[in-house]
Amino acid sequence: MSESEASELDELMTIDELAMSVGMTVRTTRYYATLGLMPAPIRRGRIAYYDESHKSRLEMVRALQDHGFTLQAIEGYMATLSPDSSVEELVLQRAMLVPWSPQPREELSRSKLEERAGRKLSAKDIDLLIAMRSIEKSGRSFVPQPAFRVGVDLIDLDIPPGSMVAAGEAIHEHIGELAKDLTSIMRTQVLAPFRSSQHTAEEARAFEATVARLRQLTIEAVVTEFQRTANDLIAGSLLRTQVDSGAS
């Protein structure tokens, strides 16, 4: 074996190493390969090897799964990707696909949902959690949302259920618009400039980590700004009350 061939093999992975690198079982990795979700392996004699391009596509599959895509939908999306897509291109696409919430999608039975809640849930409780978007119905199963714990805590409070739903709708409406604006800014002012020039796969992965950290900081900034605005509103309301009392 030549020195160049030995160097190339050092950069390749067996199916076991590939599966471990993306946190999947070998069986699942093989199954995804049969579905065409990644290119054919690189053959060296009778042994099949995989490289960064295979890893990047499997990581893309994982990102789509975390978004709640069905396997059929994932197959459709992956089919739209060019076979010649570089590792850098795949990493950049995945950077925008990774969910803002790290919580993976789970479908739970009624008993498992109650176990997660730490209490029994009546039919009325379930309906209220759905109305507050704390859970979603999926056939006979339930999918907890990031606000599931908050929703469970809310239904234990002695406040009108209608107020909880109204608050949830207000949050959903305004956060939806904010999310659109922030996503647009990230695409046009962060991702687009980076994609306008050539980068190595290592630089692309470093950028992906930067985007992930930027998302965390953005969420913290949103919470902080909400708290500041709420405090200003409370202070303004108290001041108006004092002025009105003095005038009377």
ABEGO torsion letter per residue (X at the ends): XBAAAAAAAAABBBAAAAAAAAGBBAAAAAAAAAAGABBBBBBBEABBBBBAAAAAAAAAAAAAAAAGBBAAAAAAAAAABBAABBAAAAAAAAAAABBABABBBBBBBAAAAAAAAGBBBBAAAAAAAAAAGABBBBEABBBBBAAAAAAAAAAABBBBAAAAAAAAAAAAAAAAAAAAAAAAAAAAAAAAAAAABBBBAAAAAAAAAAAAAAAAAAAAAAAAAAAAAAAAAAAAAAAAAAAAAAAX
